[in-house]
């Protein structure tokens, strides 16, 4: 049987993460790099598209070809770009659907002459159909990587049911953001959808239900790459050793386009909403002094610095501190996750799984859940459930079974660090 060919349509194709994905896949095709950093490189599974067989296209507010975008972002060096310059110069994003009312600090061209939301959705679907026909891939996945939009009240009545959402679309409801339009276009087109950003999109009840009805797998949101990944690894161990967390101060500096978008307080609120929800659920109590800050600092570019101070109380009430300073590269951490999310969503589609795919929560800060259930944030348990799903065993169970599995995973994790 011929190896599967997968097309990935990215919202925000000209961004730092997406161009790193594009360059990385081209380098892999050329045999110029190994598969380091790809979480599923050593997990061959029938149905997962080979890395070499993934084609990219997508939308962006900026019209630059991908080679020019790579130079602007500065994630990759000149020698790395030279390896794939010809291929990246041949790719230009499609005009994006944008709205400055949802993302003030990142503006560019937007889809021209599209005056209604229905027209915008139709245009997005045309792009997807053309991509599939021209590339000859077996299937498509849409992954959202565009800049963070402002917070939206997901409890509004127009977001409650598919029928209410359809009526809101007809009325060009101003509460519908661009990210929701991309999700709607994908879901109603039968294409799996992943949201790697904090923006509200497929996580509104209407689109979750629509995905279930259409049998389309969806996952999100906000990729877990740096500081939050570390937090969800450390916190279960602190809980396992009964070290009480009195306070956790987290701050980040970054200077890429994502940082620029987050310099707007409205977009920043969306990001802090997904980052701030992790700790309490892992520890089992509210950390009163959990502080999270993100600062736009242009000199750092894509080289993000995440700094954590943790105040702890242990045996006999003695106080301790832990400091973590993660000097990381935002796009180098995110790009391989984007690739794996796309491959897994495609695998889920082949397996006939539709609706929210909870088992992909290992990739996200705020995992989507069915029926408002509380998500699992502890990384050891997330990883166990994900690997079980990947092996076709299913990662689900009763709450009691989940609790027991979580304790076993935490114990195994602690055993590893003894």
Secondary structure, 3 states (H helix, E strand, C coil): CCCCCEEEEEECCCCHHHHHHHHHHHHHHHCCCCCCCCCCCCCCCCCCCCHHHEEEEEEECCCCEHHHHHHHHCCCCHHHHHHHHHHHHCCECEECCCCCCCCCCCCCCCCCCCCCHHHHHHHHHHHHHHHHHHHCCCEEEEEECCCCCCCCCCCCHHHCCHHHHHHHHHCCCCCCCHHHHHHHHHHHCCCEEEECCCCCCCCCHHHHHHHHHHCCEEEECCECCCHHHHHHHHHHHHHHCCCEEEEEEEEEEECCHHHHHHCCHHHHHHHHHHHCCHHHHHHCCCCCEEEEEEEECHHHCCEEEEEEEEEEECHHHCEEEEEEEEEEEHHHHHHHHHHHHHHHHHHHHHCCCCEECHHHHHHECCCCCHHHCCCCCCHHHHHHHHHHHHCCCCCCCCHHHHHHHHHHHHHHHHHHHC
